[in-house]
Amino acid sequence: MIGEKDIYYLVDKRVLPEVFLKTMEVKEILKKGEATTIQEAVEIVGMSRSAYYKYKDSIMPFNEVSKGRIITFTLLLEHTSGVLSRILNEIAKVKGSILTMNQSIPLHGLANVTISFETMELSVEIEELIKALEYIEGVKKIEIVGRE
């Protein structure tokens, strides 16, 4: 065992075992009010109550964990005038508070940029922000590399 601190991983939902996906479905059904009890919700998705209780505190949407936190993105950008400015404007538009930013010297027309920002006041989900940033012309790649 590494230590007493919990260790968290960011995992693509496509590789998760079905029990985790069903656990999230139950949570969503309860949140939307489509069922009034856990028993009703687990019956809808076809899982046992004991499995739900076993995993319910171990899985949650990334956006729930990231609220009020610091997120660090790394981006690969074309070395074109205004690309970084549009990224910073998009983050500001959704009320992300930039803490640090570092840009490498462009090589072969591409630059690596790392941006850390607070998400406490974020007006959209992280996934929505990532999609908006991906649509900015000149953004070649974006990844979440850290979360505090």
Backbone as a printed PyTorch tensor [residue, N CA C, xyz], in Angstrom:
tensor([[[  0.8500,  -1.1840,   0.0000],
         [  0.0000,   0.0000,   0.0000],
         [  0.8910,   1.2400,   0.0000]],

        [[  0.5540,   2.1970,  -0.8320],
         [  1.3490,   3.4050,  -0.9880],
         [  1.2770,   4.2910,   0.2360]],

        [[  0.1610,   4.4410,   0.8150],
         [ -0.0160,   5.3290,   1.9650],
         [ -1.4840,   5.4300,   2.3050]],

        [[ -1.7750,   6.3000,   3.2290],
         [ -3.1510,   6.4170,   3.6850],
         [ -3.9920,   7.3300,   2.8030]],

        [[ -3.3490,   8.1480,   1.9540],
         [ -4.0950,   9.0380,   1.0830],
         [ -4.7830,   8.2540,  -0.0280]],

        [[ -5.9560,   8.7060,  -0.4040],
         [ -6.6470,   8.0920,  -1.5310],
         [ -5.9210,   8.4610,  -2.8220]],

        [[ -5.9460,   7.5630,  -3.7770],
         [ -5.3740,   7.8200,  -5.0970],
         [ -6.5250,   7.7670,  -6.0900]],

        [[ -6.6040,   8.7560,  -6.9600],
         [ -7.6750,   8.8440,  -7.9350],
         [ -7.1020,   8.7700,  -9.3390]],

        [[ -7.9050,   8.2280, -10.2600],
         [ -7.5230,   8.1100, -11.6520],
         [ -8.6260,   8.6990, -12.5140]],

        [[ -8.2520,   9.2880, -13.6080],
         [ -9.2120,   9.7540, -14.5920],
         [ -9.2620,   8.6710, -15.6600]],

        [[-10.4300,   8.0350, -15.8180],
         [-10.5520,   6.8730, -16.6940],
         [-11.6480,   7.1270, -17.7220]],

        [[-11.3850,   6.7510, -18.9710],
         [-12.3860,   6.8360, -20.0300],
         [-13.5120,   5.8650, -19.7070]],

        [[-14.7530,   6.3380, -19.7570],
         [-15.8820,   5.4940, -19.3630],
         [-16.0360,   4.2680, -20.2530]],

        [[-15.4870,   4.3050, -21.4480],
         [-15.6130,   3.1630, -22.3630],
         [-14.8720,   1.9250, -21.8600]],

        [[-13.9410,   2.0940, -20.9190],
         [-13.1950,   0.9350, -20.4220],
         [-13.6340,   0.5040, -19.0260]],

        [[-14.6340,   1.1700, -18.4820],
         [-15.1090,   0.8210, -17.1410],
         [-15.9720,  -0.4340, -17.1660]],

        [[-15.8760,  -1.2580, -16.1330],
         [-16.7860,  -2.4040, -16.0140],
         [-18.2350,  -1.9220, -15.9240]],

        [[-19.1400,  -2.7630, -16.3820],
         [-20.5560,  -2.4140, -16.4440],
         [-21.1310,  -1.9850, -15.0950]],

        [[-20.6560,  -2.5690, -14.0050],
         [-21.1940,  -2.2420, -12.6850],
         [-20.9800,  -0.7580, -12.3550]],

        [[-19.8710,  -0.1780, -12.7710],
         [-19.6280,   1.2410, -12.5260],
         [-20.5740,   2.1030, -13.3640]],

        [[-20.7770,   1.7110, -14.6150],
         [-21.6750,   2.4730, -15.4870],
         [-23.1120,   2.4130, -14.9630]],

        [[-23.5130,   1.2490, -14.4870],
         [-24.8650,   1.1080, -13.9310],
         [-25.0010,   1.9140, -12.6390]],

        [[-23.9440,   1.9610, -11.8450],
         [-23.9690,   2.7720, -10.6300],
         [-24.2080,   4.2340, -10.9870]],

        [[-23.5390,   4.7160, -12.0170],
         [-23.7350,   6.1040, -12.4570],
         [-25.1510,   6.3020, -12.9990]],

        [[-25.6820,   5.3050, -13.6940],
         [-27.0580,   5.3960, -14.1890],
         [-28.0420,   5.5440, -13.0260]],

        [[-27.8470,   4.7550, -11.9710],
         [-28.7140,   4.8310, -10.7980],
         [-28.6550,   6.2380, -10.2080]],

        [[-27.4490,   6.7720, -10.0570],
         [-27.3070,   8.1270,  -9.5060],
         [-28.0390,   9.1530, -10.3690]],

        [[-27.9370,   8.9960, -11.6790],
         [-28.5760,   9.9330, -12.6020],
         [-30.1010,   9.8130, -12.5150]],

        [[-30.6070,   8.5990, -12.4450],
         [-32.0540,   8.3750, -12.3190],
         [-32.5850,   9.0150, -11.0430]],

        [[-31.8510,   8.8410,  -9.9460],
         [-32.2740,   9.4470,  -8.6770],
         [-32.2010,  10.9650,  -8.7410]],

        [[-31.1560,  11.4810,  -9.3470],
         [-30.9780,  12.9340,  -9.4630],
         [-32.1080,  13.5700, -10.2780]],

        [[-32.5100,  12.8990, -11.3700],
         [-33.5640,  13.4230, -12.2380],
         [-34.9600,  13.1790, -11.6810]],

        [[-35.0680,  12.3830, -10.6140],
         [-36.3670,  12.0970, -10.0240],
         [-37.1560,  11.0510, -10.7850]],

        [[-36.4810,  10.2700, -11.6430],
         [-37.1660,   9.2290, -12.4050],
         [-37.4930,   8.0170, -11.5310]],

        [[-36.9070,   7.9650, -10.3510],
         [-37.2290,   6.9520,  -9.3390],
         [-37.1410,   7.6500,  -7.9930]],

        [[-37.9570,   7.2020,  -7.0560],
         [-37.9520,   7.8590,  -5.7490],
         [-37.1300,   7.1110,  -4.7130]],

        [[-36.8160,   5.8520,  -4.9910],
         [-35.9970,   5.0850,  -4.0490],
         [-34.8370,   4.4270,  -4.7870]],

        [[-33.8260,   4.0830,  -4.0290],
         [-32.6820,   3.3760,  -4.6110],
         [-33.1390,   2.0310,  -5.1670]],

        [[-34.0260,   1.3580,  -4.4610],
         [-34.5340,   0.0630,  -4.9360],
         [-35.1620,   0.1960,  -6.3190]],

        [[-35.9980,   1.2110,  -6.5160],
         [-36.6150,   1.4380,  -7.8250],
         [-35.5520,   1.6790,  -8.8920]],

        [[-34.5750,   2.5230,  -8.5770],
         [-33.5470,   2.8910,  -9.5510],
         [-32.6790,   1.6930,  -9.9450]],

        [[-32.2840,   0.8720,  -8.9760],
         [-31.4470,  -0.2930,  -9.3200],
         [-32.2400,  -1.3060, -10.1390]],

        [[-33.5310,  -1.4220,  -9.8970],
         [-34.3680,  -2.3160, -10.7000],
         [-34.4550,  -1.8290, -12.1410]],

        [[-34.5400,  -0.5100, -12.3320],
         [-34.6020,   0.0600, -13.6780],
         [-33.3420,  -0.2910, -14.4780]],

        [[-32.1680,  -0.1740, -13.8480],
         [-30.9090,  -0.4320, -14.5840],
         [-30.4860,  -1.8900, -14.5300]],

        [[-31.1310,  -2.6920, -13.6760],
         [-30.8050,  -4.1080, -13.6200],
         [-29.5410,  -4.4320, -12.8410]],

        [[-29.4410,  -3.8770, -11.6550],
         [-28.3100,  -4.2190, -10.7910],
         [-28.8290,  -4.4290,  -9.3730]],

        [[-27.9840,  -5.0290,  -8.5480],
         [-28.4060,  -5.2690,  -7.1680],
         [-28.1620,  -4.0320,  -6.3160]],

        [[-28.9640,  -3.9200,  -5.2560],
         [-28.7780,  -2.8110,  -4.3110],
         [-27.4130,  -2.8930,  -3.6430]],

        [[-26.9810,  -4.0920,  -3.3210],
         [-25.6850,  -4.2520,  -2.6380],
         [-24.5360,  -3.7920,  -3.5330]],

        [[-24.6160,  -4.0680,  -4.8380],
         [-23.5670,  -3.6110,  -5.7590],
         [-23.5650,  -2.0830,  -5.8230]],

        [[-24.7680,  -1.4940,  -5.8670],
         [-24.8580,  -0.0340,  -5.8850],
         [-24.1980,   0.5550,  -4.6380]],

        [[-24.5480,   0.0400,  -3.4730],
         [-23.9810,   0.5620,  -2.2260],
         [-22.4720,   0.3400,  -2.1540]],

        [[-22.0080,  -0.7350,  -2.7350],
         [-20.5710,  -1.0250,  -2.7100],
         [-19.7800,   0.0180,  -3.4950]],

        [[-20.3400,   0.5000,  -4.6180],
         [-19.5820,   1.3730,  -5.5200],
         [-20.0260,   2.8300,  -5.5380]],

        [[-21.1390,   3.1670,  -4.9150],
         [-21.7070,   4.5180,  -5.0630],
         [-20.7630,   5.6420,  -4.6300]],

        [[-19.9200,   5.3990,  -3.6360],
         [-19.0140,   6.4430,  -3.1720],
         [-17.6630,   6.4100,  -3.8800]],

        [[-17.4970,   5.4530,  -4.7870],
         [-16.2050,   5.2970,  -5.4630],
         [-16.2040,   5.8220,  -6.8860]],

        [[-17.3580,   6.2050,  -7.3990],
         [-17.4180,   6.7180,  -8.7690],
         [-18.3450,   7.9260,  -8.8130]],

        [[-17.9000,   8.9500,  -9.5240],
         [-18.6980,  10.1580,  -9.7010],
         [-18.2330,  10.8660, -10.9650]],

        [[-19.0780,  11.6810, -11.5470],
         [-18.6800,  12.4150, -12.7440],
         [-17.5000,  13.3430, -12.4470]],

        [[-16.6430,  13.4940, -13.4160],
         [-15.4630,  14.3350, -13.2560],
         [-15.8550,  15.7510, -12.8390]],

        [[-16.9190,  16.2720, -13.4210],
         [-17.3020,  17.6500, -13.1070],
         [-17.6630,  17.8390, -11.6440]],

        [[-18.2190,  16.8060, -10.9740],
         [-18.5450,  16.9280,  -9.5510],
         [-17.2920,  16.9970,  -8.6980]],

        [[-16.2720,  16.2680,  -9.1080],
         [-15.0260,  16.2460,  -8.3510],
         [-14.2240,  17.5160,  -8.6030]],

        [[-14.4030,  18.0970,  -9.7830],
         [-13.5450,  19.2150, -10.1640],
         [-14.0490,  20.5760,  -9.7030]],

        [[-15.2920,  20.6910,  -9.2590],
         [-15.8020,  21.9900,  -8.8120],
         [-14.9950,  22.5180,  -7.6310]],

        [[-14.6300,  23.7920,  -7.7070],
         [-13.8890,  24.4060,  -6.6140],
         [-12.4490,  23.9540,  -6.5530]],

        [[-11.9630,  23.4510,  -7.6300],
         [-10.6260,  22.8800,  -7.6760],
         [ -9.7670,  23.6140,  -8.6880]],

        [[ -8.5460,  23.1130,  -8.7970],
         [ -7.6160,  23.6370,  -9.7980],
         [ -7.4400,  22.5640, -10.8620]],

        [[ -7.6300,  22.9460, -12.1080],
         [ -7.4520,  22.0500, -13.2440],
         [ -6.2460,  22.5390, -14.0380]],

        [[ -5.4490,  21.6010, -14.5220],
         [ -4.3150,  21.9500, -15.3830],
         [ -4.5060,  21.2660, -16.7280]],

        [[ -4.5180,  22.0760, -17.7730],
         [ -4.5980,  21.6030, -19.1510],
         [ -3.2260,  21.7180, -19.7780]],

        [[ -2.9140,  20.8220, -20.6800],
         [ -1.7920,  21.0300, -21.5800],
         [ -2.3790,  21.0510, -22.9880]],

        [[ -1.9150,  21.9780, -23.7830],
         [ -2.4390,  22.1470, -25.1340],
         [ -1.2970,  22.1730, -26.1380]],

        [[ -1.5490,  21.6520, -27.3000],
         [ -0.6220,  21.7630, -28.4200],
         [ -1.2730,  22.7100, -29.4110]],

        [[ -0.5990,  23.8370, -29.6460],
         [ -1.1900,  24.9000, -30.4630],
         [ -0.3390,  25.2230, -31.6790]],

        [[ -1.0110,  25.5780, -32.7610],
         [ -0.3090,  26.1180, -33.9190],
         [  0.2510,  27.4830, -33.5380]],

        [[  1.4270,  27.7750, -34.0300],
         [  2.0260,  29.0810, -33.7580],
         [  1.4130,  30.1030, -34.7150]],

        [[  0.1940,  30.5180, -34.3760],
         [ -0.5690,  31.4610, -35.1820],
         [ -1.0560,  32.5700, -34.2640]],

        [[ -0.9960,  33.7750, -34.7530],
         [ -1.4010,  34.9260, -33.9640],
         [ -2.8450,  34.7900, -33.4720]],

        [[ -3.0470,  35.0080, -32.1650],
         [ -4.3840,  35.0580, -31.5920],
         [ -4.9150,  33.7520, -31.0200]],

        [[ -4.2560,  32.6120, -31.2800],
         [ -4.7760,  31.3260, -30.7960],
         [ -4.8110,  31.3140, -29.2680]],

        [[ -3.7020,  31.6440, -28.6430],
         [ -3.6440,  31.6310, -27.1850],
         [ -4.6140,  32.6500, -26.5850]],

        [[ -4.7330,  33.7840, -27.1990],
         [ -5.6590,  34.8110, -26.7300],
         [ -7.0990,  34.3000, -26.7490]],

        [[ -7.4810,  33.5940, -27.8080],
         [ -8.8440,  33.0480, -27.8990],
         [ -9.0790,  31.9910, -26.8140]],

        [[ -8.0540,  31.2080, -26.5080],
         [ -8.1800,  30.1960, -25.4450],
         [ -8.3980,  30.8780, -24.0980]],

        [[ -7.5780,  31.8610, -23.8040],
         [ -7.7010,  32.5770, -22.5280],
         [ -9.0560,  33.2880, -22.4230]],

        [[ -9.5140,  33.8480, -23.5280],
         [-10.8270,  34.5010, -23.5370],
         [-11.9520,  33.5050, -23.2860]],

        [[-11.8410,  32.3070, -23.8510],
         [-12.8680,  31.2730, -23.6480],
         [-12.9250,  30.8480, -22.1850]],

        [[-11.7560,  30.6680, -21.5690],
         [-11.7140,  30.2900, -20.1470],
         [-12.3050,  31.4080, -19.2890]],

        [[-11.9630,  32.6500, -19.6100],
         [-12.4950,  33.7970, -18.8600],
         [-14.0010,  33.9230, -19.0610]],

        [[-14.4750,  33.6500, -20.2690],
         [-15.8990,  33.7600, -20.5890],
         [-16.7520,  32.8340, -19.7070]],

        [[-16.2120,  31.6690, -19.3620],
         [-16.9620,  30.7210, -18.5270],
         [-16.5750,  30.8370, -17.0510]],

        [[-15.8830,  31.9360, -16.7220],
         [-15.5200,  32.2980, -15.3520],
         [-14.4620,  31.3990, -14.7180]],

        [[-13.5790,  30.8490, -15.5540],
         [-12.4100,  30.1540, -15.0310],
         [-11.3900,  31.2080, -14.6270]],

        [[-10.7260,  31.0150, -13.5160],
         [ -9.7540,  31.9860, -13.0230],
         [ -8.3350,  31.4340, -13.2340]],

        [[ -7.6300,  32.0080, -14.2020],
         [ -6.2920,  31.5350, -14.5630],
         [ -5.3260,  31.7940, -13.4060]],

        [[ -4.5790,  30.7630, -13.0310],
         [ -3.5740,  30.8750, -11.9810],
         [ -2.1690,  30.9560, -12.5660]],

        [[ -1.8720,  30.0520, -13.4920],
         [ -0.5550,  30.0660, -14.1400],
         [ -0.7050,  29.6740, -15.5970]],

        [[  0.2730,  30.1020, -16.3690],
         [  0.3230,  29.7360, -17.7730],
         [  1.7850,  29.6910, -18.1910]],

        [[  2.1410,  28.6860, -18.9810],
         [  3.4980,  28.5550, -19.4690],
         [  3.4410,  28.1080, -20.9230]],

        [[  4.1910,  28.7960, -21.7730],
         [  4.2290,  28.4350, -23.1890],
         [  5.6720,  28.1760, -23.5880]],

        [[  5.8740,  27.0800, -24.3170],
         [  7.2110,  26.7720, -24.8210],
         [  7.4710,  27.5770, -26.0960]],

        [[  8.7190,  27.6430, -26.4730],
         [  9.0750,  28.2780, -27.7430],
         [  8.5620,  27.3820, -28.8570]],

        [[  7.8640,  27.9450, -29.8410],
         [  7.3170,  27.1240, -30.9170],
         [  8.4180,  26.4350, -31.7280]],

        [[  8.2050,  25.1560, -31.9970],
         [  9.0960,  24.3800, -32.8470],
         [  8.2580,  23.7540, -33.9530]],

        [[  8.7220,  23.8940, -35.1850],
         [  8.0040,  23.3460, -36.3410],
         [  6.5720,  23.8600, -36.3970]],

        [[  6.3730,  25.1000, -35.9750],
         [  5.0610,  25.7240, -36.0510],
         [  4.0870,  25.3430, -34.9530]],

        [[  4.5750,  24.6030, -33.9240],
         [  3.7000,  24.1940, -32.8290],
         [  4.3020,  24.5790, -31.4900]],

        [[  3.4550,  24.9320, -30.5430],
         [  3.9000,  25.2910, -29.1940],
         [  3.0940,  24.5240, -28.1650]],

        [[  3.7620,  24.1240, -27.1000],
         [  3.0810,  23.5030, -25.9630],
         [  2.7410,  24.5890, -24.9560]],

        [[  1.5170,  24.5510, -24.4400],
         [  1.0600,  25.5180, -23.4510],
         [  0.4440,  24.7450, -22.2900]],

        [[  0.7810,  25.1620, -21.0940],
         [  0.1760,  24.5910, -19.8920],
         [ -0.5560,  25.7190, -19.1780]],

        [[ -1.8170,  25.4650, -18.8520],
         [ -2.6450,  26.4650, -18.1810],
         [ -3.2810,  25.8160, -16.9550]],

        [[ -3.1270,  26.4530, -15.8000],
         [ -3.8050,  26.0130, -14.5780],
         [ -4.8100,  27.0850, -14.1900]],

        [[ -6.0180,  26.6540, -13.8230],
         [ -7.0400,  27.6210, -13.4370],
         [ -7.9830,  27.0340, -12.4130]],

        [[ -8.5990,  27.9330, -11.6490],
         [ -9.5890,  27.5370, -10.6450],
         [-10.9450,  27.3450, -11.3150]],

        [[-11.6920,  26.3700, -10.8160],
         [-12.9870,  26.0580, -11.4090],
         [-14.1660,  26.4140, -10.5070]],

        [[-13.9010,  27.0670,  -9.3890],
         [-14.9540,  27.3370,  -8.4100],
         [-16.1470,  28.0870,  -9.0080]],

        [[-15.8930,  29.0690,  -9.8330],
         [-16.9730,  29.8890, -10.3910],
         [-17.3700,  29.4510, -11.8020]],

        [[-16.8180,  28.3480, -12.2780],
         [-17.0520,  27.9120, -13.6550],
         [-18.5460,  27.8080, -13.9510]],

        [[-18.9680,  28.4100, -15.0560],
         [-20.3920,  28.4330, -15.4040],
         [-20.7990,  27.2750, -16.3090]],

        [[-19.8440,  26.4440, -16.7340],
         [-20.1270,  25.2640, -17.5570],
         [-19.3710,  24.0800, -16.9690]],

        [[-19.7020,  22.9010, -17.4420],
         [-18.9740,  21.7020, -17.0350],
         [-17.6200,  21.6900, -17.7370]],

        [[-16.6480,  21.0460, -17.1310],
         [-15.3000,  20.9630, -17.7110],
         [-15.3640,  20.3920, -19.1230]],

        [[-16.1870,  19.3660, -19.3320],
         [-16.2890,  18.7420, -20.6480],
         [-16.7290,  19.7460, -21.7010]],

        [[-17.6620,  20.6250, -21.3470],
         [-18.1360,  21.6530, -22.2860],
         [-17.0170,  22.6340, -22.6240]],

        [[-16.2400,  23.0140, -21.6150],
         [-15.1220,  23.9180, -21.8530],
         [-14.1030,  23.2720, -22.7830]],

        [[-13.7930,  22.0090, -22.5400],
         [-12.8300,  21.3080, -23.4010],
         [-13.3200,  21.2970, -24.8420]],

        [[-14.5940,  20.9860, -25.0470],
         [-15.1450,  20.9770, -26.4060],
         [-15.0310,  22.3450, -27.0600]],

        [[-15.3380,  23.3950, -26.2960],
         [-15.2370,  24.7540, -26.8380],
         [-13.7940,  25.0800, -27.2210]],

        [[-12.8460,  24.6640, -26.3850],
         [-11.4350,  24.9240, -26.6810],
         [-10.9640,  24.1170, -27.8930]],

        [[-11.4740,  22.9050, -28.0370],
         [-11.0860,  22.0680, -29.1830],
         [-11.5390,  22.6720, -30.5010]],

        [[-12.6310,  23.4280, -30.4730],
         [-13.1500,  24.0430, -31.7010],
         [-12.4080,  25.3130, -32.1090]],

        [[-11.5440,  25.8090, -31.2570],
         [-10.7870,  27.0140, -31.6020],
         [ -9.7570,  26.6480, -32.6650]],

        [[ -9.7700,  27.3960, -33.7460],
         [ -8.8250,  27.1330, -34.8330],
         [ -7.3960,  27.3020, -34.3250]],

        [[ -6.5710,  26.2950, -34.5820],
         [ -5.1840,  26.3240, -34.1380],
         [ -4.9130,  25.4240, -32.9380]],

        [[ -5.9700,  24.9260, -32.3080],
         [ -5.8060,  23.9790, -31.1930],
         [ -5.6960,  22.5850, -31.7900]],

        [[ -4.5380,  21.9700, -31.6120],
         [ -4.2930,  20.6400, -32.1680],
         [ -4.6150,  19.5290, -31.1740]],

        [[ -4.3880,  19.7940, -29.8890],
         [ -4.5890,  18.7650, -28.8740],
         [ -4.7970,  19.4430, -27.5260]],

        [[ -5.6440,  18.8480, -26.7010],
         [ -5.8480,  19.3480, -25.3490],
         [ -6.0190,  18.1530, -24.4250]],

        [[ -5.3790,  18.2060, -23.2620],
         [ -5.4730,  17.1370, -22.2790],
         [ -5.5270,  17.7300, -20.8730]],

        [[ -6.2560,  17.0650, -20.0110],
         [ -6.2060,  17.4090, -18.5870],
         [ -5.0470,  16.6310, -18.0080]],

        [[ -4.0940,  17.3330, -17.4310],
         [ -2.9170,  16.6600, -16.8620],
         [ -2.8720,  16.7120, -15.3470]],

        [[ -3.7320,  17.5160, -14.7610],
         [ -3.7260,  17.6050, -13.3100],
         [ -5.0120,  18.1630, -12.7710]],

        [[ -5.2600,  17.7830, -11.5180],
         [ -6.4450,  18.2470, -10.8230],
         [ -6.1140,  18.2490,  -9.3490]],

        [[ -6.3980,  19.3400,  -8.6690],
         [ -6.1590,  19.4160,  -7.2330],
         [ -7.4430,  19.7130,  -6.5080]]])
